[in-house]
Amino acid sequence: MKKLLVFLALGLVLFLAACSSKEGSAKESTSNGDTTDSAEGAEKQVVTFWHSMGGAGQEALNKIVEEYNASQDDITVNAEYQGTYDESLTKFNAVAGSDSAPTVIQTFEIGTMSMINSGQIKPIQELIDADGYDMSGLEENITNYYSLDGTFYSMPFNSSTPVMYYNKDAFKAAGLDPETPPATYEEVEEASKKIVESNPEMKGFALQAYGWLWEQLLANQGALLLNNDNGRTDTPTEIGWTAEEGKSILEWVKRMVDDETFANYGTNGDNMMAGFLAGDVSMFLQSSASSRDVIDNAPFEVGIAYLPHPENKERQGVVIGGASLWMIDGKSEEEQKAAWEFMKYLQTPAVQAEWHVGTGYFAINPSAYEEQVVKDAHAEKPQLQVTVDQLQDTKASYATQGALMDMLPEGRKIMETALEVIYNGGDVNEAYTTAVDQYNAAIKQANAARGE
């Protein structure tokens, strides 16, 4: 009898263990980033996607990822926020080459050469060629930046350019035409004087000390940031702009500082935007990706205009900003193919329309602008159309294609310091000379570090 009871007990244990094993195999198993099982037991390929979208951008992205995961049964994308672009890159460099590395990482445009030189990425051109995917249908003034010697290394994703925001109510109060915003530096100065005259509590113009804006103001003059065609035909060895082009920006700001029409927010873009919304300043430059936030939160009518340029220069346009998606090398072929499917999904007109309307970023696929949701949004907020027009009116050149070099983040900091010197009453010639010397030194140091 005892033997029978022991036998029955042993059988029960084995039965429960088998059930537990089967149940466990039907649950998600994503610790290695490889696969997960659906409720029906069908294995899914997991794609780990590191991104740097916060606020409204993160909400819009999460929604798109959820919709993608629900749209098919083969792939699960895990979108994981990693902080700012700089913070994300620091984390990536710490795990690159290990199993902890993501499948896809979002990196800002000036990180392009750093990613290429890292040896940790798989150029998406390989997937484009294998799949016969046509990149020509995407926005040319966006894809131009991410193409180097005919090769695409990453997939454009969130793209923006700077625009000028202005307070239409303040313009009306100052006797200015709110439908004809300033187009040149000189017109911005004149408008600023009239704004201050009509309302001494309001400044005319603000420019965040931000290296990206400096670069854009150069490109709008047709100026190169780096020599050798912005580093696109050979490795840069020094700056590409002339003293006239570079000083024009500092001199423009200096005149407004001296006229007391300039609002100094230093490097703090959030304070600048808050100042605009509070009616403390009537015009400022910032990313087109902020358009929805600015329009929706302003207690007055907001205008959006093209980036200004010196009156003695013809407007050339803007360089695409934002970020792109990079495929990380060392992953299985199945994982990379799954990530590629997700990248292609992001470029479809319907998804790009949702992304553009939800964030203010451009649609990478211009067909998205024909989607009804975009037409409705542009009818309600015609300012959004201005951001698209400025991009599409940009004249293709090395200047507007943008610069490529791994020292660009350092270069931005150098120019931000120069701008702050001027904001605080410093001398243009001294600030400019110091900045150029430091910029050229950074280029030489970067080349020396690579043995060039």
Buried (B, 14 or more C-beta within 10 A) or exposed (E): EEEEEEEEEEEEEEEEEEEEEEEEEEEEBBEEBBBBBEEEEEBBBBBBBBBBBEEBBBEBBBEBBEEBBEEEEEBBBBBEBBBEBEEBBEBBEEBBEEEEBBBBBBBBBBBBBBBBEBEBBBBBBBBBEEEEBEBEBBBBBBBBBBBBEEBBBBBBBBBBBBBBBBBBBBBBBBEBEBEEBBBBBBBBBBBBBBBBEBBEEBBBBBBBBBBBBBBBBBBBBBBBBBBBBBBBEEBBBEBBBEEEBBBBBBBBBBBBBEEEBBBBBBBEBEBBBEBBBEBBBBBBBBBBBBBBBBBEEBEBBBBBBBBBBBEEBEBBBBBBBBBBBBBBBBBEEEBBBBBBBBBBBBBBBBBBBBBBBBBBBBBBBBBBBEBEBBEEBBEEBEBBBBBBEBBBEBEEBBBBBBBBBBBBBBBBEBBBBBBBBBBEEBEBEEBBBBBBEBBBBBBBEBBEEEEE
